[in-house]
Amino acid sequence: MLQKIEEAADFLLAKIPFPPRFGLITGTGLGDITRNVEVHLRIPYPEIPHFPSATTMGHKGTLVFGRLGKQSVMAMEGRFHLYEGYSPEEVTFPVRVMARLGVEFLIISSAAGGLNPLFEPADIMAVTDHINLTARNPLLGANLDSFGPRFPDMSQVYDPALIQLATQKAMELGVSLKEGVYVGILGPSLETPAETRFLRMAGADAVGMSTVLEVITAVHCGLRVLAIVAITNVNLPDRMKKISIEDVIATAGKVGVKLAPLVEKVVGSL
C-alpha cells in the first residue's frame, strides 16, 4: 500500500505546478463546488496510478489541481464507495495521496438523508461527529507508521475551529448551517422505516454511504477535517416517501449553489 501511495504521489508531483494545501472531496451531485477553482490541471482518475474509477451517477471522476482564491487546492470531483465493491483501502487511497502531497486541511461534502425531523430538503449540515455502521475500518491491517499512530484519537474528529469558522461564514452569506451527527452505512440499498427509526434513536441527524472512512483516514494522517453534507431528503419513518438517485442528484445540485461560496469563504479565511 505504501508503495502504491508513493507511486501515485510521485506521478502527480511531476505534473502539478505547486503543492496543495487543501483537499476537497465532492459527493453525489456536488461537483459544482469546484466551479470557482482556477484550474491548472484536471486528470481523470484512470490516468493516475492505482486510483479506482468512479462508477456512481453524479460523480465526474476527475482530480483537479488549482487555486481557490489564493489557496492551493486539489479536489476530487467524485469519490469511491464500499458499495461499488471497493475495499476500505481503495476508498481512502486518495486521502493518503493528499497527505503525502502536503495537504493540511480536508473539506468533505456529501449527499445525505436527513433523520432529524427539524431538517428540510436542501438544508446543509456541518458534521460534528459520526457513527460508523459500515462494519469496515480503513486502518485494519499493518499500520502505516509514517502517516500516523496505531490507535488514533477520535475525540475531536471534526475540527471545532473549522466548524465555528464555517458557521460564521454561513451567517455572512445568509445561509443556515445546521449541525449534527452523521451515520455512515454500507449501502447501496436505502434505509427501511425500521432502520430509519433505529438510526435516529442511535443519535444520528443524517445518514449516508460515504465520508466516515475518509475521515478516519484523514485523522490518522493528521489532517484537519471539515465535513458539510447536503440534506437531499428527510426520512420520517412513519411516513416514508420513495426517493430515486435522480431526486438526490437534483436536490444536491441545488445545495451546491449555496455550498460552493461557503467552501470558498472558509478556504480563503485559513
Secondary structure, DSSP 8 states (H G I E B T S, - for coil): -HHHHHHHHHHHHTT-SS--SEEEEE-TT-GGGGTTSEEEEEEEGGGSTT-----STT---EEEEEEETTEEEEEEES---GGGT--HHHHHHHHHHHHHHT--EEEEEEEEEE-STT--TT-EEEEEEEEE-SS--TT-SS--TTT--SS---TT-S-HHHHHHHHHHHHHHT--EEEEEEEE---SS---HHHHHHHHHTT-SEEESSSHHHHHHHHHTT-EEEEEEEEEEE--GGG-----HHHHHHHHHHHHHHHHHHHHHHHHT-
